[in-house]
């Protein structure tokens, strides 16, 4: 029996894919290893969104190669977006890599592991129909779970490598998702997060995303439903209405902005202007007062001069996001923008990134502080490392809360009085059981 150690990098989609990979490997007769030392095969499930992430993986492969020196039969495999992005070049870049398998090749992993005993194994075929139906991901115990509802992306933003490495958008039928969610609920899951690259554009040909949310909300044991990431202009009035009328749907939306300059948005081939984006943001906040909104912002994309950058700074101040993921633009091959001459130098990108991080961090601190004194409804997720008897969980707005409560258990929904805020965590005191 082959023992496999699996390490995951990148976004939630990769975390969910690793659960899928684990299930496929186990049904193929493998056992999962806790550490690389105990493994016959070491697999890295990777990200290709930024160059830095790829360099990190090459470095990690170099570190893991020590196991090959000690046990030459050890196999090292690279899976996921970076594997798809670099393909055969990955084997050329690192002679220690034995398997290269893209996101649509996971069903064939047991065979690839066998093949890799004798030769390098490469499988980066994209498959427009692969949704991994019939495979139940192998998840760690807990009250929260991912549910992938859509794979691939059809939007083709000029900076983004995802359509090249994850292929065209395809969605899993609503009926299958309901069965999967019911199974998760029966296993004790109380919160699911629906995953898709542009999850709000979900359709199985008959049902849209609003219908999916409402159908899943009918499962009694599920207490909360999240989703990430929606595409801003796929937020139809119908979807906003569905969210507003169903309290189980989390009052948090991650709404990727990227830039607040129309010129930059156009260059990025985002399908909205800043006015369109702002209209969606306002509609969400009007329908669900107090809703938390987070975002993604890129510093230094093509055409971002000082004026365009200031537009983004101004909008961050105006929108007052709860938190944001902010990055310097990283030029990726196999994207439309790859062919363009860069217009912003690295030093300027770094300066701009620091500026927006500073602006946002101040806002995030203020938003956190404003929670002090309020009562928050928290889904308990587990035991906090803070102190004995302390628990942690999240509010509907995706705020992490730690609090002391000897009576509560993971999966309980409890009301917590917020008495303090540190960094990204709220400190609470039990206020009572939620109705
Ligand atoms: S919507 Fe744009 S940024 Fe998001 S995954 Fe698709 S191509 Fe990439």
Boltz pocket constraint, residues with backbone or C-beta under 6 A from the ligand:
constraints:
  - pocket:
      binder: B
      contacts: [[A, 153], [A, 154], [A, 155], [A, 156], [A, 157], [A, 160], [A, 161], [A, 162], [A, 163], [A, 197], [A, 198], [A, 231]]
      max_distance: 6.0
